[in-house]
């Protein structure tokens, strides 16, 4: 179960058997299906698709396969090379392209890669659009261009700089205050493209950056998911350098986490809370995050006079609800900031600029800033799936067990208790069941997660 076709794209491990993994044949098939779908959207003479990748080892191979498949369909390709997910997202409308593909498996380990698919607005496809592409891929009904009608590849490596230009032009990015604050920051780029983009942004903002794992080799120095247990080197580097704080991103730079001046995690859930606090203080309005995100965002939003709503997990679901509710900021508790003034996509660079603006204006240490927010603690655990496991049956059993509680079932099962909650759902990106809990203390959050896992294992006889 290492080829996953979902709302988040086509994701799998490199190597192995066709149809079971992300092999070259699978990469070509799904790129061809996407290109075919692009051509079905409108009848025109000149189709264009933007393609970029993170720095993982398989990236160049997969990108060449994908780009040349599009060329074979008669589609012109704008090759951004090493890039970030949000950079590709902003490049699509700037290039007046018909879509975009990002080659990245986000936080997954190095053996994984994926095709993340964008529409003409530079936003992720919805479930219906994704289903059409999967149907095209399964049917093999793809017609390629004749020799005189092949597409061309144009290289454009300027977009990270253009992306930074766009961020610096945002009204709420307080460049003068940031420069005046004279921040010193350690950056962990996990040896991917964040190691290119984040230091460039900091340099433009007058921040002194100390680079840690910023060579885009694709050899991740630690598990690339930006969680506390993976970031001991960053913690030590922040303390040793007497830095103001630390920044860490995932390989494709759409997730963002901070470490305070003491080498303690700010909490990836609180990345969005802090950025929303800043934006709401300047431009009051509504917010959205997904069901697996902290209640602290609701608290901060209501403090500023706005309303908060939760969507199903998945960036496209968050974006759709943000548009519906006219949310001025939103995102996901995994450190994903979506700021519509820039674009409708998770963007760690935007998050860094907003956080620096907040910190510069408040003139307080990062640990003090964290202490100023409502204090919730989360536990994020998972159960590995096996072919024998009936996930839907398990979720129904848990729903029945807790039927007298406040339940939400639009995405797995979320059980809201008076002072805590648990969210159970099958992952879109890995063969696992995620078990997220939140409570007033870490011990309570962990105990709740362990209790739920024990109940699941009892139901499943594992």
C-alpha positions in Angstrom: 0.0 0.0 0.0 2.7 2.5 -1.0 0.9 4.1 -3.9 -1.8 6.5 -2.6 -4.2 8.2 -4.8 -6.1 10.9 -2.9 -7.3 14.5 -2.7 -3.6 15.4 -1.9 -2.3 14.0 -5.2 -0.5 10.8 -6.3 2.0 9.8 -3.7 4.2 6.7 -3.4 7.6 5.1 -2.7 10.2 5.0 -5.4 11.0 1.6 -6.9 9.1 -1.7 -6.8 6.3 -2.9 -8.9 4.2 -0.9 -11.3 0.9 0.1 -9.8 2.0 -0.6 -6.2 4.7 2.2 -6.0 5.6 5.4 -7.7 7.5 3.9 -10.5 8.5 5.7 -13.7 5.6 4.2 -15.5 3.2 5.4 -12.8 4.7 8.9 -12.9 4.2 9.0 -16.7 0.7 7.6 -16.5 -0.6 10.1 -14.0 1.2 13.0 -15.6 -0.4 12.1 -18.9 -3.8 11.8 -17.2 -3.4 15.3 -15.7 -2.2 16.7 -19.0 -5.3 15.2 -20.7 -7.5 16.7 -18.1 -5.9 20.1 -18.6 -6.6 20.0 -22.3 -10.3 19.1 -21.5 -10.8 22.2 -19.5 -10.7 24.6 -22.5 -10.1 24.4 -26.2 -7.0 26.4 -27.1 -3.8 26.3 -29.2 -1.3 26.8 -26.5 -1.4 24.9 -23.1 1.1 25.8 -20.4 1.9 24.0 -17.1 4.4 25.1 -14.4 6.5 22.3 -12.8 8.8 22.5 -9.8 10.2 20.1 -7.2 11.7 19.9 -3.8 15.3 18.6 -3.4 14.6 14.9 -2.6 16.9 12.4 -4.4 14.3 11.1 -6.8 13.1 14.6 -7.8 15.1 15.2 -10.9 14.2 11.8 -12.3 10.5 12.2 -11.6 10.4 15.8 -12.9 12.0 14.8 -16.2 9.5 12.0 -16.7 6.6 14.3 -15.9 7.8 17.3 -18.0 8.5 15.2 -21.1 5.2 13.4 -20.8 3.5 16.8 -20.9 5.7 17.8 -23.9 4.4 14.6 -25.6 0.9 15.8 -25.1 1.7 19.1 -26.8 1.8 21.1 -23.6 4.5 23.7 -23.0 6.3 23.4 -19.6 7.7 26.2 -17.5 10.5 24.4 -15.5 11.1 26.1 -12.1 13.6 23.4 -11.1 14.3 23.4 -7.4 11.4 25.3 -5.9 8.8 25.3 -3.1 5.2 24.3 -3.2 3.9 27.8 -2.5 6.3 29.2 -5.1 4.8 27.0 -7.8 1.4 28.0 -6.6 2.1 31.7 -7.2 3.9 31.0 -10.5 0.9 29.4 -12.1 -1.3 32.6 -12.3 1.7 34.8 -12.9 2.6 32.7 -15.9 -1.1 32.6 -17.0 -0.6 28.9 -17.1 -3.3 26.2 -17.2 -2.0 24.4 -14.2 1.0 23.3 -12.2 2.6 20.2 -10.8 4.8 20.1 -7.7 7.1 17.0 -7.3 7.2 16.5 -3.5 6.1 14.1 -0.8 6.0 17.0 1.7 7.0 15.6 5.1 7.4 12.0 4.0 10.9 10.3 4.2 13.3 10.3 1.3 12.0 7.1 -0.3 8.7 8.9 -1.1 7.7 11.3 -3.9 4.5 12.6 -5.3 2.7 14.6 -7.9 0.7 17.5 -6.3 -1.6 18.9 -8.9 -2.8 22.5 -9.3 -5.5 24.2 -11.3 -5.2 27.4 -13.3 -5.5 29.5 -10.2 -2.5 27.7 -8.6 -4.8 26.0 -6.1 -5.1 22.2 -5.4 -7.7 20.3 -7.3 -10.9 19.4 -5.6 -12.1 15.8 -5.1 -14.2 15.7 -8.2 -11.4 17.0 -10.4 -9.0 14.5 -8.8 -11.5 11.6 -9.4 -11.7 12.5 -13.2 -7.9 12.4 -13.4 -7.8 9.0 -11.7 -10.5 7.8 -14.1 -8.5 9.0 -17.1 -5.4 7.2 -15.8 -7.3 4.0 -15.3 -8.9 4.1 -18.8 -5.6 4.8 -20.7 -7.6 7.1 -23.0 -4.9 9.6 -23.6 -4.0 10.9 -27.0 -0.5 12.3 -27.6 0.6 15.1 -30.0 2.1 14.5 -33.4 5.7 15.4 -34.0 5.1 18.9 -35.2 2.9 19.7 -32.2 5.1 18.7 -29.3 5.4 21.1 -26.4 8.6 22.8 -25.3 10.3 23.2 -22.0 11.3 26.7 -20.8 13.6 27.1 -17.7 12.7 29.9 -15.3 14.7 29.9 -12.1 13.6 33.4 -10.9 10.4 32.5 -9.1 11.8 32.1 -5.6 13.0 35.7 -5.9 9.6 36.8 -7.4 7.8 35.0 -4.6 9.9 36.9 -2.0 9.1 40.2 -3.8 5.4 39.4 -3.6 5.7 38.7 0.2 7.7 41.9 0.9 4.9 43.9 -0.9 2.2 42.6 1.5 0.8 45.5 3.5 1.0 43.7 6.8 4.7 42.7 6.4 6.5 45.3 8.6 9.9 45.4 6.9 11.1 48.4 8.8 10.3 47.0 12.2 11.8 43.7 11.4 15.0 45.2 10.2 15.2 47.5 13.2 14.8 44.5 15.6 18.1 43.0 14.4 16.9 39.4 14.8 19.3 36.5 14.8 17.6 33.2 13.7 18.7 29.6 13.1 17.2 28.0 10.0 16.8 24.2 9.6 16.1 23.7 5.9 16.2 19.9 6.2 18.6 19.9 3.2 15.7 20.7 0.8 14.5 23.9 -0.9 13.6 25.6 2.3 17.4 25.9 2.7 17.3 28.1 -0.4 14.2 30.1 0.1 14.0 30.9 3.8 17.6 32.4 4.1 16.9 34.5 1.0 13.7 35.9 2.6 15.5 36.6 5.9 18.3 38.4 4.1 15.8 40.6 2.3 14.2 41.4 5.7 17.5 42.3 7.4 17.5 39.2 9.6 20.8 37.5 10.4 20.3 33.8 9.5 22.5 30.9 10.8 22.0 28.1 8.3 21.6 24.5 9.6 21.0 21.8 6.9 20.4 24.3 4.2 22.2 22.4 1.3 19.5 21.2 -1.1 21.0 17.7 -1.5 17.8 15.7 -0.6 19.7 13.8 2.0 17.4 14.6 5.0 19.6 14.9 8.1 16.6 13.8 10.3 13.0 12.8 9.8 11.7 15.6 7.7 8.4 16.1 9.6 9.0 19.3 11.7 8.2 17.7 15.1 10.0 18.2 18.4 11.5 14.8 18.6 13.3 15.4 15.2 14.8 18.7 16.0 17.4 18.3 18.8 20.1 19.7 16.5 18.1 22.9 15.9 17.4 23.2 19.6 21.1 23.0 20.5 22.0 25.4 17.7 19.5 28.1 18.9 20.9 28.0 22.4 24.5 27.8 21.4 24.2 30.8 19.0 22.1 32.8 21.6 19.6 33.2 18.7 16.2 34.9 19.1 14.5 31.8 17.8 14.7 28.9 15.3 12.8 28.2 12.1 12.2 24.8 10.6 10.2 23.9 7.5 9.4 20.6 5.7 11.0 19.7 2.4 8.5 21.6 0.2 8.2 24.6 2.5 4.4 24.6 3.1 4.8 23.7 6.8 6.4 26.0 9.4 7.4 25.5 13.0 9.4 27.7 15.4 11.7 27.1 18.4 12.0 29.7 21.1 15.2 31.3 22.4 15.5 28.5 25.1 15.5 25.8 22.4 11.9 24.8 23.3 9.3 24.2 20.6 6.8 27.1 20.1 4.4 24.3 19.0 3.6 23.8 15.3 -0.1 24.3 16.2 0.7 27.8 17.4 2.4 28.9 14.2 -1.1 29.6 12.8 -2.3 31.0 16.1 0.5 33.6 16.2 0.2 34.6 12.6 -3.6 34.9 12.9 -3.3 37.0 16.1 -1.1 39.4 14.2 -3.4 39.6 11.1 -6.6 39.8 13.1 -5.1 42.7 15.2 -4.7 44.7 12.0 -7.6 43.5 9.9 -10.4 41.8 12.0 -12.3 39.0 10.4 -13.0 35.3 10.3 -10.7 32.3 10.4 -10.7 28.6 9.4 -8.6 25.6 10.2 -9.2 21.9 9.9 -10.8 19.6 12.5 -7.4 18.3 13.7 -6.2 21.8 14.7 -6.0 23.5 18.1 -8.9 25.2 19.8 -6.6 28.1 20.5 -7.3 29.6 17.0 -11.0 29.7 17.9 -10.1 31.5 21.1 -7.9 34.1 19.4 -10.4 34.7 16.7 -13.2 35.3 19.1 -11.0 37.6 21.2 -10.6 39.8 18.1 -14.3 39.7 17.4 -14.3 37.2 14.5 -15.9 33.8 14.0 -14.1 30.5 13.5 -15.1 27.4 11.7 -13.4 24.0 11.2 -13.2 22.1 7.8 -12.4 18.6 6.9 -8.7 17.8 6.8 -7.0 18.6 3.5 -5.8 22.0 2.2 -8.5 22.2 -0.5 -11.2 21.7 2.1 -9.7 24.5 4.3 -9.5 26.8 1.2 -13.1 26.1 0.2 -14.4 27.0 3.6 -12.2 30.1 3.8 -13.7 31.4 0.6 -17.2 30.6 1.8 -16.7 32.4 5.1 -14.5 35.2 3.8 -11.8 34.2 6.2 -8.8 36.6 6.2 -6.4 33.9 7.4 -6.6 30.2 7.9 -4.6 27.0 7.5 -3.8 23.8 9.3 -2.4 23.0 12.7 0.6 21.3 11.1 2.2 24.7 10.7 0.4 25.6 7.4 -0.4 29.3 6.9 -2.9 30.3 4.3 -3.1 34.1 3.8 -5.4 35.0 0.9 -3.8 38.5 0.5 -0.9 36.5 -1.0 -2.6 33.3 -2.3 -4.8 30.4 -1.3 -2.1 27.9 -0.4 -0.1 27.0 2.7 3.1 29.1 2.6 5.9 29.0 5.1 7.6 32.1 3.7 4.4 34.1 4.3 4.2 32.7 7.8 7.8 33.7 8.5 7.2 37.3 7.4 4.0 37.6 9.4 5.6 36.0 12.5 8.6 38.3 12.3 6.3 41.3 11.9 4.4 40.3 15.1 7.5 39.7 17.1 9.1 43.0 16.0 6.1 45.0 16.9 5.5 43.3 20.2 9.1 43.5 21.2 9.0 40.3 23.3 10.8 37.0 23.4 9.3 34.1 21.6 8.8 32.1 24.9 6.8 35.1 26.3 4.7 35.3 23.1 3.9 31.6 23.4 2.9 32.0 27.1 0.5 34.8 26.1 -1.7 32.3 24.2 -4.3 29.9 25.5 -2.5 26.8 26.6 -3.6 23.5 25.0 -1.6 20.4 24.5 -1.9 17.9 21.7 -0.9 14.3 21.2 -0.5 13.1 17.6 -0.3 9.4 17.2 -1.0 6.8 14.5 -1.7 3.2 13.8 -0.1 1.5 10.8 -2.7 0.1 8.4 -2.7 -3.5 7.2 -4.8 -4.9 4.4 -6.8 -6.9 7.0 -7.8 -3.8 8.9 -11.4 -2.6 8.3 -10.9 1.1 8.9 -14.5 2.1 8.1 -15.8 -0.5 10.5 -13.5 0.7 13.2 -14.7 4.3 12.8 -18.3 3.2 12.9 -17.6 1.2 16.1 -16.0 4.3 17.7 -18.9 6.5 16.6 -21.4 4.0 18.2 -19.3 3.9 21.5 -19.3 7.7 21.8 -22.7 8.4 20.3 -23.8 10.4 23.4 -20.9 12.8 23.0 -20.6 15.8 20.6 -19.7 14.0 17.3 -18.6 15.3 13.9 -18.3 12.7 11.1 -17.5 14.8 8.0 -13.9 13.5 8.1 -13.4 10.4 10.1 -14.8 10.7 13.6 -14.2 13.7 15.9 -15.4 13.5 19.5 -15.6 16.7 21.4 -15.6 16.4 25.2 -16.0 19.3 27.6 -12.3 20.1 28.0 -10.7 17.9 25.3 -11.2 16.3 21.9 -10.1 13.3 19.8 -10.0 13.1 16.0 -9.7 9.7 14.3 -9.2 9.6 10.5 -7.5 7.6 7.8 -4.6 9.6 6.4 -4.7 11.0 2.8 -0.9 10.8 2.5 0.3 7.7 4.4 -1.1 4.2 5.1 -2.1 5.0 8.7 -5.0 6.0 10.9 -4.2 9.3 12.7 -5.2 9.7 16.3 -5.1 13.4 17.3 -6.1 14.6 20.8 -6.1 17.9 22.6 -6.4 18.6 26.3 -5.4 21.1 29.1 -2.2 19.2 29.8 0.2 17.0 27.8 -0.4 14.1 30.2 -4.2 14.2 29.6 -3.7 14.5 25.9 -1.4 11.5 25.8 -3.6 9.4 28.1 -6.7 10.2 26.0 -4.8 9.1 22.8 -3.5 5.9 24.5 -7.0 5.1 25.7 -8.5 5.5 22.2 -5.7 3.4 20.6 -6.4 0.7 23.1 -10.1 0.7 22.3 -9.3 0.6 18.6 -7.0 -2.4 19.0 -9.7 -4.1 21.0 -12.3 -3.6 18.3 -9.7 -4.7 15.6 -8.3 -7.7 17.6 -4.8 -6.4 17.2 
